[in-house]
């Protein structure tokens, strides 16, 4: 199986809506079912991104830099036989794909 990085992203022009407490409870229940269904595909549940730093060999780095956490809400790594299979796993994840957000899926090449 191949590994895929899934990045939860804000979509251009997308409007993020905060779910109600009832919607959150429903999502968490569906999330547990999703985890069970795809447990053989989920290799790292990842998490939400926080603060970071840009480093390089040169001390002077040009900026400004876009905060990755403003574009990417979080990540996870899944295993799948193809990009299409990885897309199915990600698309069925409650809370990952919704109004104003989507998931960018990138194959991870390992030596």
C-alpha positions as CSV (number, residue, x, y, z in Angstrom):
1,X,0.0,0.0,0.0
2,X,1.0,3.6,-0.6
3,X,0.9,6.4,2.0
4,X,-1.0,9.6,1.4
5,X,-0.9,12.9,3.3
6,X,-4.4,14.4,3.7
7,X,-4.5,18.1,4.4
8,X,-7.7,19.7,5.5
9,X,-7.9,23.0,3.6
10,X,-10.0,26.1,3.5
11,X,-11.4,26.3,0.0
12,X,-11.0,29.5,-2.0
13,X,-14.1,31.6,-1.3
14,X,-15.3,29.0,1.1
15,X,-17.1,30.1,4.2
16,X,-16.3,28.2,7.4
17,X,-19.4,27.6,9.6
18,X,-19.1,26.6,13.2
19,X,-21.3,23.6,13.8
20,X,-23.9,23.6,16.6
21,X,-23.3,21.4,19.7
22,X,-25.9,19.0,18.3
23,X,-24.1,18.8,14.9
24,X,-20.8,18.2,16.7
25,X,-22.3,15.3,18.7
26,X,-23.6,13.8,15.5
27,X,-20.3,14.3,13.7
28,X,-18.3,12.6,16.6
29,X,-20.7,9.6,16.4
30,X,-20.2,9.3,12.7
31,X,-16.4,9.9,13.1
32,X,-16.2,6.8,15.3
33,X,-18.0,4.7,12.7
34,X,-15.7,6.1,10.0
35,X,-12.6,5.2,12.1
36,X,-13.8,1.6,12.5
37,X,-14.7,1.2,8.8
38,X,-11.3,2.5,7.7
39,X,-9.0,1.4,10.6
40,X,-6.8,-0.6,8.2
41,X,-6.2,2.6,6.1
42,X,-5.6,5.1,8.9
43,X,-1.9,5.1,9.8
44,X,-1.7,8.4,11.6
45,X,-4.7,10.4,12.7
46,X,-2.6,13.5,12.6
47,X,-4.0,16.6,14.2
48,X,-4.5,20.3,14.1
49,X,-1.5,22.5,13.1
50,X,-0.1,25.1,15.5
51,X,2.6,27.6,15.5
52,X,5.8,27.0,13.5
53,X,9.0,28.5,12.3
54,X,10.8,28.8,9.0
55,X,14.5,27.8,9.2
56,X,17.2,27.8,6.6
57,X,21.0,27.9,6.2
58,X,20.9,31.7,5.7
59,X,19.8,33.7,8.6
60,X,18.0,36.3,6.5
61,X,14.8,35.0,5.1
62,X,12.6,37.1,2.9
63,X,8.9,37.4,4.0
64,X,6.2,37.9,4.7
65,X,5.2,34.3,4.9
66,X,1.7,32.8,4.8
67,X,0.8,31.0,8.1
68,X,0.3,27.4,7.0
69,X,-2.2,27.0,9.9
70,X,-4.4,29.7,8.2
71,X,-4.6,27.6,5.0
72,X,-4.4,24.0,6.5
73,X,-6.6,23.0,9.4
74,X,-4.9,19.7,10.1
75,X,-3.5,16.6,8.6
76,X,-3.6,12.8,8.7
77,X,-1.8,10.0,6.9
78,X,-3.7,7.1,5.3
79,X,-2.7,4.0,3.5
80,X,-4.4,3.1,0.2
81,X,-3.7,1.2,-3.0
82,X,-4.4,4.3,-5.1
83,X,-5.1,8.0,-5.0
84,X,-8.7,7.2,-5.8
85,X,-9.0,4.8,-2.9
86,X,-7.4,7.5,-0.6
87,X,-9.9,10.0,-1.9
88,X,-12.8,7.7,-0.9
89,X,-11.4,7.3,2.7
90,X,-10.9,11.0,3.1
91,X,-14.2,12.0,1.5
92,X,-16.1,9.8,3.9
93,X,-14.4,11.3,7.0
94,X,-17.0,13.3,9.0
95,X,-15.7,16.8,9.6
96,X,-12.9,16.6,7.1
97,X,-14.8,17.6,4.0
98,X,-17.6,20.1,4.5
99,X,-18.9,23.5,3.6
100,X,-16.0,25.8,3.0
101,X,-13.4,23.1,3.4
102,X,-11.9,20.2,1.5
103,X,-9.1,17.7,1.6
104,X,-5.9,17.8,-0.4
105,X,-4.5,14.3,-0.9
106,X,-0.8,13.9,-1.7
107,X,1.1,10.7,-2.2
108,X,4.1,10.3,0.0
109,X,7.1,8.9,-1.8
110,X,9.5,6.9,0.4
111,X,12.9,5.7,-0.6
